[in-house]
């Protein structure tokens, strides 16, 4: 089965999983050490082999044969991680939908008022010649 953290859909917000203290048993120091070591390896980009990193770097840059230093690799990795934050339009989408809903509602109200006024004028015109 896949880990719940490995599958992330951009349109669904992740809920915070709580603190790290609640994830681990405090008596099991080895488990905490392994977790911290794994996170450090991932942050320093040491959990991948050189071939995989070279392929990923070639895929990310259009100049695959040019040499990149460690700073470029870190910047590219940070760019990928922060990309989801940049393209999160959920709040903007909600705001636009609410404004559009208000405008449509206002148009319907004004149209209804206008129609009722026309009906009233028509009735008053129809009744005045009959007198």
WOQUI-V972928 format. One record per backbone hydrogen bond with DSSP energy under -0.5 kcal/mol. CO is the residue of the C=O (numbers start at 0). NH is the residue of the N-H. Records with the same first field share a line. If there is no record, write none. Layout:
# WOQUI-V972928
CO: NH + NH
This chain:
# WOQUI-V972928
2: 5 + 6
5: 7
8: 11
10: 12
18: 22
19: 22 + 23
24: 27
26: 28
27: 31
28: 32
29: 33
30: 34
31: 35
32: 36
33: 37
34: 38
35: 39
36: 40
37: 41
38: 42
39: 43
40: 45 + 46
41: 44
48: 52
49: 53
50: 54
51: 55
52: 56
53: 57
54: 58
55: 59
56: 60
61: 63
62: 65
68: 72
69: 73
70: 74
71: 75
72: 76
73: 77
74: 78
75: 79
76: 80
77: 81
78: 82
79: 83
81: 84 + 85
82: 86
84: 87
86: 88
88: 92
89: 93
90: 94
91: 95
92: 96
93: 97
94: 98
95: 99
96: 100
97: 101
98: 102
99: 103
100: 104
101: 105
102: 106
103: 107
104: 108
105: 109
106: 110
107: 111
108: 112
109: 113
110: 114
111: 115
112: 116
113: 117
114: 118
115: 119
116: 120
117: 121
118: 122
119: 123
120: 124
121: 125
122: 126
123: 127
124: 128
125: 129
126: 130
127: 130
